[in-house]
């Protein structure tokens, strides 16, 4: 079964938590630790979390990962 990968990013707000929670509710699995970085240009903290998911369909560059 093919494994697909996404990197979720957002400002460090509750919106990021909702984005990750939505992905988890759709069967995505956390991959590694979250990452944090200070965005000097915008003066905010940014956070990212990698997630993976086994899918039945063959991988295609055209697939919409968020809809899997």
Secondary structure, 3 states (H helix, E strand, C coil): CEEEEEEEEEECCHHHHHHHHHHHHCCCEEEEEEEEEEECCCCEEEEEEEEEEEECCCCCCCCCHHHC
